[in-house]
Every structure is written in structure tokens, then in C-alpha cells.
Amino acid sequence: MYENIAENLRYLRASRDPVYSQREIAKKLHVSKSTYARYERGELIPPLWFLHQVAVFYGVSVGVLLSKELGKE
């Protein structure tokens, strides 16, 4: 499950037009760039409040972030 979160964070960021940098997304979601990078690499499990912010920002549900591999749909 946690691998999906990292993959989905990378996919959602890359699917934006224009593509945001990790630094830009981190700033918009109120975390440090290094923390956000660790979430994307799967080195750190994001807390629920962060997943909620991501879901709102991208217009998806938290359930989608946790369960699906968005890049493989």
C-alpha cells in the first residue's frame, strides 16, 4: 500500500500541466522540499493530514491515493 502512495505522488505531480517541481509542490502543501521528496521516494509515510491536503489539491480522494496505482490506469 505504501508503495502506491509514493508512486501516486510522483504520478500526480508529473501529470500537471505545467509540471511542478518537488519544491513547488512542497511549498503549496506546507512541507519542506526534503520531506516531500522522501514521501515521493517511499522513504517516509505521509501523515493523514498531508494525504488530505494532497487529495484536495489534486481533486482525488484519499482512498484513491492509498489503493490505486494511478499511473497504470
C-alpha positions as semicolon CSV with decimal commas, in nm:
position;residue;x (nm);y (nm);z (nm)
1;M;0,000;0,000;0,000
2;Y;0,272;0,248;0,093
3;E;0,448;0,198;-0,239
4;N;0,131;0,314;-0,411
5;I;0,138;0,640;-0,220
6;A;0,490;0,723;-0,337
7;E;0,411;0,622;-0,696
8;N;0,088;0,820;-0,693
9;L;0,255;1,132;-0,556
10;R;0,513;1,117;-0,837
11;Y;0,245;1,047;-1,098
12;L;0,016;1,330;-0,985
13;R;0,298;1,583;-0,979
14;A;0,423;1,479;-1,324
15;S;0,073;1,480;-1,474
16;R;0,018;1,850;-1,400
17;D;0,041;2,096;-1,686
18;P;0,276;2,265;-1,630
19;V;0,470;2,006;-1,432
20;Y;0,552;2,130;-1,082
21;S;0,889;2,075;-0,919
22;Q;0,907;1,897;-0,585
23;R;0,994;2,233;-0,429
24;E;0,680;2,397;-0,572
25;I;0,450;2,117;-0,456
26;A;0,612;2,110;-0,112
27;K;0,555;2,483;-0,074
28;K;0,190;2,455;-0,181
29;L;0,133;2,166;0,062
30;H;0,324;2,331;0,351
31;V;0,605;2,080;0,397
32;S;0,977;2,105;0,335
33;K;1,116;2,000;-0,002
34;S;1,324;1,727;0,160
35;T;1,021;1,585;0,342
36;Y;0,815;1,585;0,024
37;A;1,098;1,416;-0,167
38;R;1,110;1,143;0,097
39;Y;0,734;1,089;0,056
40;E;0,780;1,050;-0,321
41;R;1,068;0,805;-0,276
42;G;0,867;0,600;-0,026
43;E;1,123;0,660;0,249
44;L;0,868;0,826;0,476
45;I;0,499;0,750;0,517
46;P;0,295;1,070;0,485
47;P;0,060;1,155;0,773
48;L;-0,313;1,160;0,714
49;W;-0,335;1,542;0,724
50;F;-0,084;1,557;0,439
51;L;-0,270;1,296;0,234
52;H;-0,586;1,501;0,280
53;Q;-0,408;1,814;0,153
54;V;-0,277;1,622;-0,149
55;A;-0,622;1,484;-0,224
56;V;-0,781;1,829;-0,211
57;F;-0,501;1,983;-0,419
58;Y;-0,531;1,726;-0,698
59;G;-0,907;1,668;-0,672
60;V;-0,890;1,299;-0,584
61;S;-0,994;1,104;-0,276
62;V;-0,756;0,987;-0,006
63;G;-0,875;0,635;-0,084
64;V;-0,750;0,670;-0,439
65;L;-0,409;0,783;-0,311
66;L;-0,387;0,475;-0,092
67;S;-0,527;0,199;-0,308
68;K;-0,477;0,257;-0,678
69;E;-0,174;0,289;-0,896
70;L;-0,284;0,598;-1,084
71;G;-0,016;0,575;-1,350
72;K;-0,134;0,229;-1,456
73;E;-0,496;0,317;-1,525
